[in-house]
Amino acid sequence: MLSRPRRATLSVAGSVTVAPARTPTADELAEQLIAPTIRGIRRIPAVGRVALIYAGSRVISVGFFLAVYAIAPVLHLRYASHLATRPSFFSLLSAWDGKYYEQIAVHSYPTQLPVDAAGHVVSNAWAFLPIYPWLTRGVMLTTGLDFSASGVIVSLIAGALAAILLYRLLVDRIGEHRALWSVTFFCAGPMAFVFELTYAESLSLALLFAALLAITQRHYLLSIPFGVAAAFTRPGELALAATIAILFIIALVRRETVAPGERIRMIIAGVSLALAGFAWPLIANAVTGHKSAYFDTELSWWTGWVGRVHFFPFAPWFDLFDRYLGIAGFLIVVSIIAAFVVWLTRRQMRALGDGILAFVASYGAYLFAVFLPQQSIARLIMPMSPLLGTPAFTQSPRARRIILAALIISQPFAIIVLWMLYPP
């Protein structure tokens, strides 16, 4: 019953009268309706709640994608520059870089690098690592589905694993409630639509978080298989090797008591992950017979921004900003670096632990060293998602609600700008 029962009272004369029932307020009605559901959800194990958060976020994200897909003709939006005027929805989800993953899954890698009339290497499949397309190929052979549908299945499952592993990374450091909010932000962010694309991001995040979880729990040898797999899924795995190196140095400086053999395990894991991180360029060179096949392929994507350049570590950001903004660009890059360092060294960040902070710092340094800051940076920073566990994002209930609303609202705009209009 939603209304309260009529209450019997005794009058002055001794007769029984019935007091008028009070109408419940809207808040009381909401509590009576919602509270049982909330109690039921709280009985679900934390991993199950993470799965519910992820599933709900996918419904919202796919809904936004479908809406943009449907109204694109009205808004005169193109369905990605290389697609047909009206592709299928699954074809839209496998646009842009998805075509290279499909090529790898169906035809493997070219043994000769394609070049333009001037002999310069042009964009090709060697920029993309093999585990995601090979795994998608396995789903294709098992289910009979095409690449687009199979790739979406792999991405969705891997994204769920990434969300669960992110929760496990954070829960012991910031508590269950805040860890669940961090995962919610992760699943609802503006670039979270990549979880349903035929891109390797979902799988890469799951593997990186699994390796990082092993490292933070001091299971260094266990991090090797996940880290090596990550090295052949997306660039950025070298940050794991750097993380172990930083933790090794911290232990020495602090003169921490280390279990017998732990330093040896750290060295074995760090060296193994570093070798895995450098393996793909060597494989590309060996298969194609081109001495810099991988780097020349990667640089072919830069030509529209900075022209034909040679690669020098830590130069890309300065090259791009200097090209368009001159000395002001140089100052902007320096300011970004300084702000990043200041943010990571704030006292409240210590709650995340040395392992997570070392990884975020290493991955940030990796991005600065080798990537050109263009629109793809929006998804390339997703491995730094453990930062969502900082108090600035999760401590205040009001801030949490505002952040979540802003993230959800931003999704359709991100889909339009960073998928429909420009290659992400």
N, C-alpha and C positions, 0 to 999 in steps of 0.2 A: 504494500500500500504506500502510495506516495504522500498522502495527506495524513496528518496526525488524527488519532481517534478523538471523538468528542469527549470532554472530561466532565465527569459528574461532580457537583459540589453541593454542600449543604447550606441552605438559606438560613436566615435569622429565625424564621418560623419553624425550622426543622424539616421543611419539605426539600425534596431533592430537585435541583434544577440542573440544566445542562448548559455548560459554558460554550460559547461559539468556538468552533475550531479555527485555529490560526492557519492561514494560507502559507505554505512553505515558500521561502524566497528562492530566487533563481539559483543562487549559490548552493542552497541546501538541496534543491532538485538535482543539480549537476553532481553534487557529491554523492547523493544516493544512487545515481545512475552510473557514475564513472568509477566510484571507489571500488566496487567489486571487481571491475576489470583491472584496475591498477593493482589490487591485491593479487589477482590471478597472475598478472604479468610478473610481479615480484617473486612469485613462487617458481618461475621458470629459471633454470640455471643461467648464469651470466652469458655463457656462450650462445644459448638460445636467444637471449635478448639482443645480443649483437646481430644474430642472424635476422631477427625481426626488424631491427633498425635498418639493416642492409636491404632487406626485401622491400620494406616500405619506401626507402629512398630510391630504389630502382623503379618502383611503380611511378613515383613522382617524376623521376628523370626521363623515363621512357615516355610518359605522358607529355612532358614538355617537347620531347623530340618529335613525337607524333603530331603535336599541334603545329610546330614549326614546319614540319614536312607538309602538312595539309595547307597551311596558309602561305607557303612560299610563292605560289603563282600570284596570289593577291598582292604580296609585297614586292613582287618582281625580283625575288631572290633566285640565284642559280643554285642548283643542287651540286655544289662543288664544280670547279671549272672543267674537269675532264669527264664528267658524267653526262648521261643522256638528259634530254630536257625533263623527262619525268621518270626517274629510275624507281625501282621497287624500294620499299623501306629498308630491307636488308642490304640492298646495294648501296644505299646512302650510308649505312653503318660501316661499310667496308670501303669507303672512299679514301682519297688522298694516299697516305702511306700503306693503307690496306691493300692496294693493288700490288705493292712490292711483296708483302707477306703472301699474297695469293700466288704470285709468280714463284716464290720459293717453295710453297707447299705443293704446287702442281708441277713445276718444271725445274726446281732447284736453282742453283746459282749459275750465272754465265761463266764460262771458262775464259772468255775474252772480254775485256772491259770495253763498253761502247764509248766512242769518242766523237767529237764534233768535227767540222771541216778543218779547224785549226789544229786538230790532234789533241785537244783537251778532253780529259775524262768527263763524261756527263753523268747525271744521276742514274743510279742503278741499284740492284738488289744487295750489293755487298755492304751497303750502309746498315743493313738490318740483320740481326743475329738470328740463329736458326731454331732455337728450341720452341718458341711460340708457333711458328708456321709448321714445324714438324709435328707438334702435339695436335695442332688443328688438323693436319693431314690424317693423323690417327683417328680422330673423331669422324672425319669424312669417310674413311674406309669402313669404320665400324657401323655408322648410322646410315650411310648413303646420302647424307645431306650435302649441300654444296658448301663452298668455302665460307661464304658470308654467314650462313646459319651456324656452321660448326665453329667458326671463330668467335661469334657472339657467345655461344655456349661456354667455350673455354674461358673467355674474358669474364663472364658473369660468375662462374665458379671460382676462378682465381681471385676476383674482387672480394668475394665473401671470405675466402681464406685470409686475404690481406687485412680485412676489417677485424677478424678474430685475432690475428697475430698482433695487430696494433693494440688491441685491448690487452692482450697478455703482456705486451711490452710495458704498458703504462700502469696496470692495475696495482702492482706491488709497490709502486712509487707514489701514486697520487690518489689511490683509493678507487673503489668500484664505481661510485657515482660520477666522479669527475672523469674517469676513464671512459665510461659509457657516453658522456657528453662529448668527449674528444672524438670518439668513433663516429658519433652522429655528425659532427662537423666534417669529418673526413668523408663520410658517405654523401653529404649534402652540398659539398663545395661546388663552386662554379665549374670546375673541370671534372667533376665526378661523372659526367656523361661518358668519359673514356672507359668506364667499367662495362659499357655495353657496345663498345666498338671493337673492330677486328684489329686492335693495336695490342702491343705487348706490355703496356703499362700495368695492367692488373696482375699478370703473372710475375713481372719484375718486382712489383711491390711485395707480393706474397713471399717471394724468394729472399728479397733483401730483409724483410722483417723477420723471417724465420732465422736467417743467419745472424742477424743482430740480436735476436732473443737468445740464441745459443751463446753468443759472445757475452752478453750481459749476465748470463747465468754461469759463466766461466766454463761452458762446455765447448771449448775452442775447437776441438777436432770435429765436433758435430756441425760446426758452422761451415766446414769445408764443402760437403756435398751441396748444400743450399747456395753457398757463395759461388761455387764453380758453375752451377746451373744458372745463377743470375748473370754471371759473366758472359754467358752465351744466350742471354735473353734480351738485355738492353745494356747500353753503356752505363757506367757508374759504379760497378762492383768494386773497383779499386778503393773506394771509400771504406769498404770493410777491412781491407788490409791495413789502411792507414789508421782505422779505429783501433785495431789490435796493437799497432805500433805505439799509438798515443797511450793506451792503457798500460803497455809494458813500461814506457818511460815514467808514467805517473807512479806506478808501483815502485820503481827504483828510487825516484825522488823522495817519495813519502816513506821509504824503507818499510813497506808493508810486508807482513808475514805472508809468504806464498807457500802453498802446498807443494810437496816434493814433485818435481816433474812438470809443474804448471807452466813455468817459464819456457820449458822445452816445447810444451804443447802450443803455447802462444807463438813461438817462433815457427813451428811447423805449419800452423794454420795461416799465419801472416804471409809466409813465403809462398804457400800453396795458392792463396787467394791472389797474391800479386802476380804470380806466373799466369794464373787463369785470366787476369785482367789484361795482360799483354798478348794473349794467345791469338785472338781473332785477326789482328793486323798481319801477323806472321802467316796464318792460314790463307788469308786472302792473297797475300803476295805469292805464296807457293802455288796456289791453284791457278792464278791468272798469269803468273810469270812477270808481273808488274811489281817493281821494287817498292812502290808506295800505293798499292791498290786501294787500301782502305782509306787512307788519309786523303788521297786525291778524289775519291768518291765522296767523302764527307764535305770536302771543300767545294765540290760542284754545287752544293746547296747554298753556298755563301755568295756566289757571284752576283746575284741580284742585289745584295746589300753592300758588299765591299769590293766587288770585282774579283779578279784573279789575284790571289795572295798566297804566300807561303805560310805554313803553319808554324807558329812559335807559341809555346805554352805561356799562358797568362797575358797574351796580347790581344785576343779577339775582342774583349769588351772595350779596351782602349781604342782599337782600330775603328770599331763601329761608332762609338760616341764622338771620337775625334773627327771622323769623316763628316758627320752631320752637325756637330755643335762646337768643334774646335776646342779651345781651352776650357770652355764651360763644360764640355763633355768629359774632359779629363777630371775636372773637379767633381762632377756628378758620380763618376765611377769610384773615386776615392771616398766620397761621402757614403756611398752604398756599402763599401767594404767596412768603413769605420762604424756605421750603424749596425751592421751585422755582428761585428766583434763585440760592440757594447751590449747589444741585446743578449748574446750568448753568455756574457760574463756577469749579467745581473744576478743578484743574490737569489731571487726567486726561481731562477732557472736550475739551481742546484737540485731541486726536488726531482728532476728528471734523471739524475744520476750521471756518472762520468761516461758510461758507455754510450748512452743516447746522445749526450752533448758532443762527445768525440766523433760520433758518426755524422751528426748534422754539420759540425764544423768541417769534417773531411769531405763530405759530399758538396757542401757549399764551395770549398776550395777547388774541388774537381770541376764543378760547373764553371767557375771563374777561369780555370786554367784552359779548358778545351772547347767550351761552347760559345757560339755567337749568340748574344742576347736578342732574340727575335720573338715572334709570337709563340713559338714552341716552348719558351721558358715557363709558360703557365702550367704545362703538364710536367715539365722536367723537374720542377721543385716538389712534386708530390712525395718523393721519398723522404722529404723533411717533415712529413706530417706528424711525427711524434712531438713536434713543437706545439701542436694543438693541445697538449696536456698541461701547458703552463698556466699558472693562476690567472694571468691576464685574460685568458679565454674561458676558463672553467669555474672560477671561484664565485663570481657574483651571479645569482639567479637572473637578475635583470639583464646583465651583459650577455648571458647565455641565450636568452630569448631573442635579444636584438641581433646577435651574431647569426643565430640559426635562421631567422627571418631574412636577413640580408643575403645569406648564402643561397637560400632557396630562390629568392627573387632574382638573383644574379644568373641562375642557370640558363633560362631561355635566351638571355642576352649573350651569354658565352657561347651557346650553341649556334646562334646566328652569326656572331662575329668570328669565332674561332673554329667554326666547322663549315658553315655554309659559304662564307665570304672568303676566308683566308685559310691556307693550309696550316694546320696546327702543329 
